[in-house]
């Protein structure tokens, strides 16, 4: 028989697993030997109300297929309670999928404070609380796999989603730092930007497009990233509609100017071509080497007193 990735004896917590992507993850892990904590608050996609039915249905589905699962109905804002369910029921936690999410789309002009706050609380504070509660177990057992869920909206911006975009990109920074702190404990942390048909996207995409964006097609990437054989950490992956790709930062060639009074706005403007030159780019794993650059900058001659403005004209919307 062909080999398949398995998670026997491991406990996987999936937040927001009552529907959409979370449900697919939970059912998958349940079918591959894992103990699954199916967390879902069971509210609307805007974050209103709650209901135990969503999580219960997925637990029933996993059990009916012969898997092991338990429901938890807490909001991710109470991450401790969710992780406690894993420990109380299965005695351990190995994998945490921060997946729960809501939308409060509205133009920035019309956004209410509550729209901003609720998005932050579910996506950022919720992911933090769950990870915070799982972390001591990960460290103690020297093993952990953490996935958080970003979005193209956070990576590239998206009209009407300032709250959501800010929260989603926060999870990238969160993940990159946790990857560094977790590395020596074999805790691997990655972030995904999925695209999938769900109640979240069904109103913004046409049916024929949605048909080709099954949540099930995001699952295999998450399976790879959370398997014990994985070595990726601190990375961003896009996944959806059969397309899977790693994403990274790109640094333009950049300008280096003498660090004295000649470093003026006009001196920078005159070097704009270098500042924005992606043709001679690098793909940094960290910030530019400040000490090295500082020394090099000190050696340079002063910039011309009156640089010419060289913006090459245009403001572009990307
Ligand atoms: P969904 O609405 O089907 O699933 C989200 C689940 O999270 C729901 O079952 C909901 O009840 C649950 N949930 C919401 N607030 C919760 C809370 N406070 N505590 C516990 N559970 C809560 O949406 P979908 O599409 O499956 O989204 C999953 C994740 O993927 C979200 O984080 C979303 O922002 C992200 N995402 C989805 C994209 C897509 O194309 N579907 C695109 C980019 C990101």
Boltz pocket constraint, residues with backbone or C-beta under 6 A from the ligand:
constraints:
  - pocket:
      binder: B
      contacts: [[A, 15], [A, 16], [A, 17], [A, 18], [A, 19], [A, 20], [A, 21], [A, 22], [A, 39], [A, 40], [A, 41], [A, 42], [A, 43], [A, 44], [A, 45], [A, 47], [A, 54], [A, 74], [A, 75], [A, 76], [A, 77], [A, 98], [A, 99], [A, 100], [A, 101], [A, 102], [A, 122], [A, 126], [A, 149], [A, 150], [A, 151], [A, 152], [A, 193], [A, 194], [A, 195], [A, 196], [A, 197], [A, 198], [A, 199], [A, 200], [A, 201]]
      max_distance: 6.0
